[in-house]
Structure formats: C-alpha cells, structure tokens
Amino acid sequence: MDAVLPKIEAALREATGGTFRITETAAVGGGSIHRTLTVGDGQQRYFVKTGAAQARTMFEGEADGLAAIAATGAFRTPAVIALGGDAEHAFLILEHLEMHTPRSPEEGEAFASALVRLHQNIGPAFGWERDNHIGATPQHNPRSDNWAGFFATQRLRPQLERARQGGHGGELQQFGARVLERLPALFLEYRPRPSLLHGDLWHGNAGITAQGEPVLFDPACYHGDRESDLAMSELFGGFPGAFYATYRREWPLDPGYEARKPLYNLYHLLNHLNLFGAGYLREATRLAAQLAR
C-alpha cells in the first residue's frame, strides 16, 4: 500500500491543481475485492480503491458506470477524481461522501423514486457500450434486441461455466442446463425495455447523504430488465418496506415478476459462489432446481 501512496498523492495534486499532501490515511471496511481507504490532508478527504495493475479495467468500467448514472440526474454518485496506476498497481480516487444506508420509510421512498427515474432511461438495446465487471467477475455486454437470449448467453451461461470449472458440477449443472433451455418461456408474454441498471443493487451499494440525497456507487451498469435490479435488492435485504411499495406505486411491475425473480437472483448467487466459495452452493442449486421445474 505504501508504495502506491505517492502516485495517489501526485494524481490528486494534478486533478485538483493544488499542493495536496497526504497526511492521514484510514482503512475502510466492507470491500471484498479491492483495498479501500480514505486519504486526507487535514482539510480534504477522498475515497480510494487500490488493486493490482489488472484492476485498472475494473476501475475504468466503474468510472464509466458512475458517469452514466450521474448523467441521468436520478442519483448522486461520488465524482471520479482520478484513475491511474503503474506496472504493479491501479487506483481509483473518488469524492468522499458522508452517507448512511437508507433505513427510514422516508429514505426508502426517496430511494425508490430515484430508482424509477434511473430505470426510465431507456437504451437502444440490451447490453452496454463496453464490457465491465460485477465484483471481480467479467461481465460481457454485447448489444442485443433479445433480452432472454442476452441473459442466457451473457449472464447465466458464463457463471454456470465458471462454477463447473471451479468444481461445482452435479445437480447445479443439470438444473442449470434445464434453466437455460426453458428460460425463454418466462418471457412469452413479457417484453422488458432496456432500462439503465445499476447492475449490483444491494443495500451495501446504496446510501443517503445528510441532505437526503439518494446515492448509488459500485455499479455494474448495462441496459436490461429493470426487474433484475429489484430482484437483487430483495436477495440480500436491507431496504425499507416503503422502498418496494413506492417503486411499485410509481411504476407497477408486471404480474410475472415473482416467477422471474429467482432467475435474476440465480445469476448473483452463482457469482457469489464463484467469487466467495461453496457457502452459496446450496442456495444456488435450490434456485436452479426451482426454475428447472
């Protein structure tokens, strides 16, 4: 870590046009992929992610997603101050925001209204202008007019293959193959529009500032079915009940959402299985079996 601090300091000086000098650092908990910390000079503080040199492409995708969300005006996002690195390190420097997870009914309502506005940004097709990552997992985003096909080939199938390569075969793969075969049946009477998605929407990537501004960070953006953001928000819990009631009131969900929710959450459970290990195998297999039937 010490080796990269001078480069972070230099990047901040160049970005701010000042004489910024790091006099304080503090580790920030919660990051499972990269090392995270705040740096300050006694007056200004910034949030920094650091990783090995290959993490630069992840940081570029994150910066791209933050810019896309910010451009909608729906959410506050931490401004990207600088992105850089060298042959051994990569770093992303962001604005430091004081915030907390949405917890009151009023904060849930504000967050839901902002999410509706984000999802109402409709893209030209499903996918994204670049590939990016969800956590440390590559996420390929070729443009497509076929949502069911896109989700099968660019989301579920790569995760199932990663799980197979990681030694998770057996029932998970058997049920997963059936899910891929039967997936189009979930979309016979439902035609989602390509909404701008956060892509990794759980309460750990959401905040509210002291001024009441809804905040999103750590995105894995692409254009897809808005239901997938809602489904993940339910997978790991943490949002107030008012959030879901407000979202549905402002933009009602299709009646088939409950049938498709396990499909969208299977993607995230498989990703957690591939990133963090067998603790997620049982639930991923259960969801795959449910969908296969």
N, C-alpha and C positions, 0 to 999 in steps of 0.2 A: 504493500500500500504506500509506504513512504516514498518509493521510487517514482510513483506517478503524481504525487502531490505537486512538485514543481511545474509539471506540464499543465495540471489543472489550474494552478495559480496563474501561469502565463496566459492560458486561454481566457481566464476571467479578466485579466488586465486588457487583453486585446478586445474582448467583447464589450467591456464597459468603458473603454477609453480612459481608464484611471490607473491608479497605482495600487491596486488591490494586493494585499499581502495576507496569506493565511496565517492567522494567529490562534485559531481554535478549530478543532475537529471533534465530531461526535458520531459514533456509530448509530445507525438507525435500524431497528429490528424489523422483522416481517419479510425481508427479501429472501427468497429461497433459490433464486437463480444467480443474482449478481450481488456483489458487496455494495451496500448503500451507506451513505454518511452525509452529514451536513458539514460545510466548511464556512468559516466566517472570518471577518477582520475586526470584530468588535462593534461594527455598525451594520453591515450587511451579512445575510446568511443565504447560502444556496444549497440545494439538494443535489447530490452527485451519485451516479451509478458508475461502478467500475467493473471491468472484467478483462479476460484475456483478449488479445488482438482480434480474434474472430468474432467477438461480441459486437464489433462495430456495426455489422449488418443488422443485428437485432436493434441496436440503438437507432440506426437510421430509419428502420421501419416504425419504431416507437415515435420518433420525432415526426414522421410523416403522418401517423395517425393522430397525434396531438394537434397538429396543424389543421387536419381535416375537421376534427371535432370543433376546434376553436372557431373555424371559419363559419360554422353554422350559427354561432351566437347562442346556441341552446345551453351550453355548459361553460363554466370557467375551466380552463385547463392550465397547468403550470407552463409558463412560457419556456421555450427552449433557448437557453443562453449560449451554449456552445456544445459541440460534439467533436471529439478528437481522439488522439492516441498515438501510439508508435508501434514498433515491431512486436512489442510484448504486451501492450496494454491498450484498452479502449475505455473511453469515458463519455458520459452524457451529463451535462450540467443543466439543471432546471431551476426555475424560480422556486423559492421555498414558500409554501403556503401553510398558514396555520388553519387547521380544519379538524373536524371530527366526523365519524361515521353517522349518516342520517339515522336518527333514533326516535324523534318525536313524531306524532301524526302530521304536524305542520311541515316538518322537514321531509317526511315521506311524500306528502302531496307535492311539495316544490320539486323534489327529485323526479317524480313521475311526470309532471308537466314538462320538465326539461327533456326527459327521455322521449316523450311523444314528439316534441319538436325535432329532436335529433332524428328519430325514425322517419319523420315526414320528409327528410331529404332523400329523394329517390334517385338512384343512379341509372346509368344507361343499360346496365346488365348486372348480373350477379358476378361477384369476384371483385377484383381491385386492380389498380394500375401497376402494382408491384407485389412480389411475394413478401411475406413478413414472418413473424413468429408468434406462437402462443406459448408463453413461458420460453423454454429453450427449444421447443419443437418447431421445425419449419412448417409454414402454412402456405401452400401454393394457391394462387388466386387467379387462374386464367379466366378471362371473361366468358360468360355463358348465358344463354337465354333460357336454359333448362335448370331450374333450381334443384329438382330431385336428382338429376344427373350430376350436377355440381357437388351437392352434398355427399352423394355416394362416392364419387371418384376422388374428390379433393379433400374430403373431411374424414369419413368413416373408414374407407379402404386403406389409406395410408396409416391410420392409427392401428387398425387391426394387423396390418403387416408388421408394424413396429413391435406390437405385442407378441406376434409369432416369433419374430427374431429374438425377442427378449425371453423366450422360453414359455410363453403363455399360449399354449395350444389347446387341445381338448375341446371341452364344451364351449368355451368362449369363441373359438374359431368356427365351430359347427353352427352355433346360433348366429354368429356374425355373418356368415355366408348367407344364411336364410334371410337375415335382415336386409342385406344388400339386394337380394332377389325381390323381396316383397316391398321394398321402400317406395316404389312409385305408387303403390296402392293407397298410401297415405295422402296423396296429392291429386286424386282423381277429380275431386270437386273443390279443390282449394288451389288458388293461383296467387301465391305471395308476390309482392312487389319488392324490388331490390332496395330495401332501406339501408341507410348508413348505420352500421352496427358498431358498438364498442368492441364486441367480439370476445371479451373476457370479463363479463359483467357479474361480479360478486361484490359483496359489501366491502371487501378489502381494497377494492379499486375505486371506491366512491367516497365522497366527502361533502361536507357543508362548511363553508367559511363562517367566521364570526358574524359576517354581514348577511348571512343567509343565502349565499350563492352556492348552487349545486356545482360540484366539481367532479370531473372524471379524469383518471390517469391510468397508466399502464395499459394502453389499448392494444388490441389485435384487430384493427379495423378491416372491414370489407363491406361490400353491399350484399345483403342476404335477407332472409326472412326475419322480420322483427321478433317473431315468436322465439327465436333461438336466444336472443338476449334475455327475454323474460324467463325462459326456461332455466337458464343458468343462474339467474338471480334467485330462483327458488331452490336450486340444487344445494347450495351451501347456506341458505337462510340469511338472516341478518337485516333485511329490510322491513320497515314497519308495515303493518297490515294496510295502513292508509295509502301506501305506495301502490299496491296492486289494485285497490278499489278505485283510486284516482286514475290510474292508467286506463283501466277498463271503461271508466265513465267517459274519459276524453277520446278514447279510440278503442271501441269494443273489439275484442278478439273473436276470431272465427270459432264456432262451436267445436271444431275438431282439434282445438289446441291441446286439450288434455290427452288425446291419443298420440299427438306428435311430440309432446314434451319429453317423454322417455327417449325418443330418438335423438333429440338435440342434446340431452344430458348424457347419453351414451358417449358422444364424442368427447365431452370433457372428462368423464370418468376414465375413458381409455387414455386420454392424455395424461391424467394424473397417475394412472397405472404405469405408463411408460416413463414418466419422469421420476416418480417417487416410490414405485415398488408395489409389491403384491398385496399391500393393505387395501388396495382398491379393486382387487381381482373379483372378490365375491360379489360386490355390488354391480360391477360392470357385467359380469356373467348373468346376474339376475335380470338386469335391464335388457340384455340381448335376448335372453330366453323369453321374456315378456313380449318383446317386439316380434320375435320369430313366430310366436303362437298367434 
